[in-house]
Amino acid sequence: MSTSNAWFGKSSPGPERVKIYTRRGDSGQTDLFGGERVRKQDLRVEAYGQVDELNACLGVAIAASAHDDLVVLGRRIQSALFDLGSFLATPDAAHREKASVPEVDDTDVDALEAEIDRLEAELAPLKTFILPGGTPPAAAFHVARTVCRRAERTAVALDEKEPLGGFALRYLNRLSDLLFVMARVENRRADVPDVPWSPRGEA
């Protein structure tokens, strides 16, 4: 089953079980939603693949968190990332409209900003850079943050080649900020201080 098909829940009618493997990708190609076949190293495949990786990393962070508000927020973000992956896997705007492909929008970006503001109210202002780490959940959110930045860079490269429009770039940019804040909140609620960065030789 290709990644794009998995996103859209393609299945046979009735109780028949869908096979995980189709063998269609054995030659190094995959299907975009809408029928186009491309090599698996295609920039668009790389972009939605990294969003998928981000979603998985976020799942690890959520599983490690003991805080209901962060778990609920994380799962909401995961659903939005699924929408973003669907959008990236469907290059043709007419097909996206015809198939009602979901995508992130300005309300999703606004929601991220509202959560950043809410959570930052718990935190002391930063006076220096900090090292990623602390508690296991905080470290996991930091990993998700770095994967988010990589997904954003790939989406920017794709946008230069095939303009994405919409809010994909804004969403990823704002999400990385939120994941950073979520990592800090995990440490604060566990009474584990963030570790400040210091130049080597000054520690």
Sequence and secondary structure as in RCSB ss.txt:
>XXXX:A:sequence
MSTSNAWFGKSSPGPERVKIYTRRGDSGQTDLFGGERVRKQDLRVEAYGQVDELNACLGVAIAASAHDDLVVLGR
RIQSALFDLGSFLATPDAAHREKASVPEVDDTDVDALEAEIDRLEAELAPLKTFILPGGTPPAAAFHVARTVCRR
AERTAVALDEKEPLGGFALRYLNRLSDLLFVMARVENRRADVPDVPWSPRGEA
>XXXX:A:secstr
  HHHHHTT   STT    S  STTTTSEEE TTS EEETT HHHHHHHHHHHHHHHHHHHHHH   HHHHHHHH
HHHHHHHHHHHHHT   HHHHHHTT     HHHHHHHHHHHHHHHTTS    S EES SSHHHHHHHHHHHHHHH
HHHHHHHHHHHS   TTHHHHHHHHHHHHHHHHHHHHHHTT   EE   TT  
